[in-house]
């Protein structure tokens, strides 16, 4: 039986989906995470404590484990584990992305440099130390522009500015976000600089794919039908199949293939975000050496009934996925946006929303009593709506109809006053 090392932090949404897929495929799994597991003593091959912030030491621990329990593949469940996955795969002699390629994909400025040097269309960009005077920065950039951190995900901290006054305010807001305690230590280390890009108007798409020996296989291309023009860039709906023409879909795939090659990515999942402008130019905004994030992977089901996680595991242990094809028809996921900051007091309308034709699942992930924050401060959602149907138009309409039936009771924060004085 093949054994696979699954790297994931204890906060990941993806754990159960990967473990369920491994069980169905008959693949033995070792879970590498930063905390000890309750049943580790009775299944020593099934768990390994790794420090994601110290990948060299973690790689050595993985090599030692593999001497007793040979490992045939390494998968990072999300972005936190991609560097370690590359290092461990290299040490074990498994197909892998070069570490420097993965690191470049995680650093937005380095990625911009590489794509620009490779003549791949990308917006004009500037990098500034976070300690610089925002007013001085504002005189050096072009408008409209987008201010963003080098490494945060889910559009957190990404803000559009149309003039110098907005630019200064955007920089100050981003700086405050980067100092928050809930920003991971590893991300704060890269928070000494900020990236500014010229805003590119156009429609946005997301590509989900797999690289094998440097060759890209497209698993799905998603339209993002809601405009992403700022001032913040909250993604709400992914819809597949894309309504772009076959020609433009092929051009998007070619652009992502070229971007992956420029970065040096060669093996494993890729998730790319692209802008298609009115004149047909395709800009690769982001390309990550990981699959689509969070619960969103549940929107993808393949013709043989496999989940995205099952496809990734099969690929990781060396099985061919050349014949893998997404199921027929349309599919969509709505990432339910947080409308404003406040405490979640309750959710109503779920039963009514589930009655909408085409809705296959509604998953509310926010908890009652939780303090909610909207972008750009936070990068989470209230939950997810999944729909399947005959066409992309049908599933998009179903997601919007279900959302209209949901009501979220969000109370304003109440300051606590100490009356003992």
VENURSUL-V35665 format. One record per backbone hydrogen bond with DSSP energy under -0.5 kcal/mol. NH is the residue of the N-H (numbers start at 1). CO is the residue of the C=O. E is the energy in kcal/mol with one decimal. If there is no record, write none. Layout:
BEGIN
nh=NH co=CO e=E
nh=NH co=CO e=E
END
This chain:
BEGIN
nh=4 co=28 e=-2.8
nh=5 co=73 e=-2.8
nh=6 co=4 e=-0.6
nh=6 co=30 e=-2.9
nh=7 co=5 e=-0.6
nh=7 co=75 e=-3.1
nh=8 co=6 e=-0.6
nh=8 co=32 e=-2.5
nh=12 co=9 e=-1.5
nh=18 co=14 e=-2.1
nh=19 co=15 e=-2.5
nh=20 co=16 e=-2.8
nh=21 co=17 e=-1.9
nh=22 co=18 e=-2.4
nh=23 co=19 e=-2.1
nh=24 co=20 e=-2.1
nh=25 co=21 e=-1.9
nh=26 co=22 e=-1.0
nh=26 co=23 e=-0.6
nh=27 co=22 e=-2.5
nh=28 co=2 e=-2.1
nh=28 co=26 e=-0.6
nh=30 co=4 e=-2.7
nh=31 co=29 e=-0.5
nh=31 co=46 e=-2.8
nh=32 co=6 e=-2.8
nh=32 co=30 e=-0.6
nh=33 co=31 e=-0.7
nh=33 co=48 e=-1.9
nh=40 co=37 e=-1.5
nh=42 co=39 e=-0.6
nh=43 co=39 e=-0.9
nh=46 co=43 e=-1.8
nh=47 co=44 e=-0.6
nh=48 co=31 e=-2.3
nh=50 co=33 e=-2.4
nh=50 co=48 e=-0.5
nh=52 co=50 e=-0.8
nh=54 co=51 e=-1.7
nh=58 co=54 e=-2.2
nh=59 co=55 e=-2.4
nh=60 co=56 e=-1.8
nh=61 co=57 e=-1.9
nh=62 co=58 e=-2.0
nh=63 co=59 e=-2.4
nh=64 co=60 e=-2.2
nh=65 co=61 e=-2.0
nh=66 co=62 e=-2.4
nh=67 co=63 e=-0.9
nh=67 co=64 e=-0.6
nh=68 co=64 e=-0.7
nh=68 co=65 e=-1.1
nh=69 co=65 e=-2.7
nh=72 co=3 e=-3.4
nh=73 co=3 e=-0.6
nh=75 co=5 e=-2.6
nh=77 co=7 e=-3.0
nh=77 co=75 e=-0.6
nh=81 co=78 e=-1.6
nh=82 co=79 e=-1.2
nh=85 co=81 e=-2.5
nh=86 co=82 e=-2.0
nh=87 co=83 e=-2.2
nh=88 co=84 e=-3.0
nh=89 co=85 e=-2.3
nh=90 co=86 e=-2.0
nh=91 co=87 e=-2.2
nh=92 co=88 e=-2.0
nh=93 co=89 e=-0.6
nh=93 co=90 e=-1.0
nh=94 co=89 e=-2.9
nh=98 co=264 e=-0.7
nh=101 co=98 e=-0.5
nh=102 co=98 e=-2.0
nh=103 co=99 e=-2.6
nh=104 co=100 e=-1.9
nh=105 co=101 e=-2.0
nh=106 co=102 e=-1.4
nh=107 co=103 e=-0.8
nh=107 co=104 e=-0.6
nh=108 co=106 e=-0.7
nh=108 co=150 e=-2.4
nh=111 co=104 e=-0.5
nh=111 co=107 e=-2.6
nh=112 co=108 e=-2.1
nh=113 co=109 e=-2.5
nh=114 co=110 e=-2.3
nh=115 co=111 e=-2.6
nh=116 co=112 e=-2.6
nh=117 co=113 e=-2.6
nh=118 co=114 e=-1.3
nh=119 co=116 e=-1.7
nh=120 co=115 e=-2.6
nh=121 co=119 e=-0.5
nh=126 co=196 e=-2.7
nh=128 co=194 e=-2.3
nh=130 co=192 e=-3.1
nh=132 co=129 e=-1.8
nh=134 co=132 e=-0.5
nh=136 co=133 e=-0.6
nh=137 co=133 e=-2.2
nh=138 co=134 e=-2.6
nh=139 co=135 e=-0.7
nh=139 co=136 e=-0.7
nh=140 co=137 e=-2.3
nh=141 co=137 e=-0.7
nh=144 co=161 e=-0.6
nh=145 co=161 e=-2.7
nh=146 co=197 e=-3.1
nh=147 co=159 e=-3.4
nh=148 co=195 e=-2.8
nh=150 co=193 e=-0.6
nh=156 co=153 e=-1.6
nh=157 co=376 e=-1.5
nh=158 co=155 e=-1.6
nh=159 co=147 e=-2.6
nh=159 co=157 e=-0.6
nh=160 co=231 e=-2.6
nh=161 co=145 e=-2.8
nh=167 co=163 e=-2.3
nh=168 co=164 e=-2.4
nh=169 co=165 e=-1.9
nh=170 co=166 e=-2.6
nh=171 co=167 e=-2.6
nh=172 co=168 e=-2.2
nh=173 co=169 e=-2.1
nh=174 co=170 e=-2.6
nh=175 co=171 e=-2.7
nh=176 co=172 e=-1.7
nh=177 co=173 e=-1.8
nh=178 co=174 e=-2.4
nh=179 co=175 e=-0.8
nh=179 co=176 e=-0.5
nh=180 co=177 e=-1.6
nh=183 co=180 e=-1.4
nh=184 co=182 e=-0.6
nh=187 co=184 e=-0.6
nh=188 co=184 e=-2.2
nh=189 co=185 e=-1.6
nh=190 co=186 e=-0.6
nh=190 co=187 e=-0.7
nh=191 co=188 e=-1.4
nh=193 co=190 e=-0.7
nh=194 co=128 e=-2.6
nh=195 co=148 e=-2.8
nh=196 co=126 e=-2.9
nh=197 co=146 e=-2.5
nh=198 co=124 e=-2.8
nh=199 co=144 e=-2.2
nh=201 co=199 e=-0.6
nh=203 co=276 e=-1.9
nh=204 co=224 e=-0.5
nh=205 co=274 e=-2.4
nh=206 co=222 e=-2.2
nh=207 co=272 e=-2.6
nh=208 co=220 e=-2.8
nh=209 co=207 e=-0.5
nh=209 co=270 e=-2.4
nh=210 co=217 e=-2.3
nh=211 co=268 e=-2.9
nh=212 co=215 e=-2.1
nh=214 co=266 e=-2.8
nh=215 co=212 e=-2.0
nh=217 co=210 e=-2.7
nh=218 co=216 e=-0.5
nh=219 co=208 e=-2.9
nh=220 co=208 e=-1.8
nh=222 co=206 e=-3.3
nh=223 co=239 e=-3.2
nh=224 co=204 e=-1.6
nh=225 co=223 e=-0.5
nh=230 co=232 e=-0.7
nh=235 co=233 e=-0.6
nh=238 co=333 e=-2.3
nh=239 co=223 e=-2.1
nh=240 co=331 e=-2.7
nh=242 co=221 e=-0.5
nh=249 co=245 e=-2.5
nh=250 co=246 e=-2.3
nh=251 co=247 e=-1.9
nh=252 co=248 e=-2.5
nh=253 co=249 e=-2.3
nh=254 co=250 e=-2.3
nh=255 co=251 e=-2.4
nh=256 co=252 e=-2.4
nh=257 co=253 e=-2.5
nh=258 co=254 e=-2.4
nh=259 co=255 e=-2.3
nh=260 co=256 e=-2.8
nh=261 co=257 e=-2.2
nh=262 co=258 e=-2.4
nh=263 co=259 e=-2.2
nh=264 co=260 e=-1.6
nh=265 co=260 e=-2.1
nh=268 co=211 e=-2.6
nh=270 co=209 e=-2.3
nh=271 co=288 e=-2.1
nh=272 co=207 e=-2.4
nh=273 co=286 e=-2.3
nh=274 co=205 e=-2.8
nh=275 co=283 e=-2.5
nh=276 co=203 e=-2.9
nh=277 co=275 e=-0.6
nh=277 co=281 e=-2.5
nh=280 co=277 e=-1.9
nh=283 co=275 e=-2.7
nh=283 co=281 e=-0.6
nh=284 co=121 e=-1.0
nh=284 co=282 e=-0.5
nh=285 co=273 e=-2.2
nh=285 co=283 e=-1.0
nh=286 co=273 e=-1.7
nh=288 co=271 e=-2.7
nh=290 co=288 e=-1.4
nh=296 co=293 e=-1.2
nh=297 co=294 e=-0.7
nh=298 co=295 e=-2.2
nh=299 co=296 e=-2.1
nh=300 co=297 e=-1.8
nh=301 co=299 e=-0.6
nh=302 co=306 e=-2.5
nh=303 co=325 e=-3.2
nh=305 co=302 e=-3.0
nh=308 co=300 e=-0.7
nh=311 co=307 e=-1.8
nh=312 co=308 e=-2.4
nh=313 co=309 e=-2.2
nh=314 co=310 e=-2.4
nh=315 co=311 e=-2.2
nh=316 co=312 e=-2.2
nh=317 co=313 e=-1.7
nh=318 co=315 e=-1.4
nh=319 co=314 e=-2.4
nh=324 co=321 e=-1.4
nh=327 co=301 e=-2.6
nh=330 co=389 e=-2.4
nh=331 co=240 e=-2.9
nh=332 co=387 e=-2.3
nh=333 co=238 e=-2.0
nh=334 co=385 e=-2.7
nh=335 co=236 e=-3.4
nh=335 co=333 e=-0.6
nh=336 co=334 e=-0.9
nh=336 co=383 e=-2.2
nh=339 co=337 e=-0.7
nh=342 co=372 e=-1.7
nh=343 co=411 e=-2.7
nh=344 co=370 e=-2.4
nh=345 co=343 e=-0.6
nh=345 co=409 e=-3.6
nh=346 co=409 e=-0.9
nh=348 co=407 e=-2.4
nh=353 co=349 e=-2.4
nh=354 co=350 e=-2.2
nh=355 co=351 e=-0.9
nh=356 co=353 e=-1.3
nh=359 co=356 e=-2.1
nh=360 co=386 e=-2.5
nh=361 co=386 e=-1.4
nh=363 co=384 e=-2.9
nh=364 co=362 e=-0.5
nh=365 co=363 e=-0.7
nh=365 co=382 e=-1.2
nh=366 co=382 e=-2.1
nh=369 co=344 e=-3.8
nh=370 co=367 e=-2.4
nh=372 co=342 e=-3.6
nh=372 co=370 e=-0.6
nh=377 co=374 e=-0.9
nh=378 co=374 e=-1.2
nh=382 co=336 e=-2.6
nh=383 co=336 e=-0.6
nh=384 co=363 e=-2.7
nh=385 co=334 e=-2.0
nh=386 co=361 e=-3.0
nh=387 co=332 e=-2.5
nh=388 co=358 e=-2.6
nh=389 co=330 e=-2.0
nh=395 co=391 e=-2.0
nh=396 co=392 e=-2.1
nh=397 co=393 e=-2.1
nh=398 co=394 e=-2.1
nh=399 co=395 e=-2.1
nh=400 co=396 e=-2.0
nh=401 co=397 e=-2.3
nh=402 co=398 e=-2.5
nh=403 co=399 e=-2.1
nh=404 co=400 e=-1.9
nh=405 co=401 e=-0.8
nh=405 co=402 e=-0.8
nh=406 co=403 e=-1.4
nh=407 co=348 e=-2.7
nh=409 co=346 e=-2.7
nh=409 co=407 e=-0.6
nh=410 co=408 e=-1.0
nh=411 co=343 e=-3.0
nh=411 co=409 e=-0.6
nh=415 co=413 e=-0.6
nh=417 co=415 e=-0.6
nh=418 co=416 e=-0.5
nh=419 co=417 e=-0.9
nh=421 co=418 e=-0.6
END
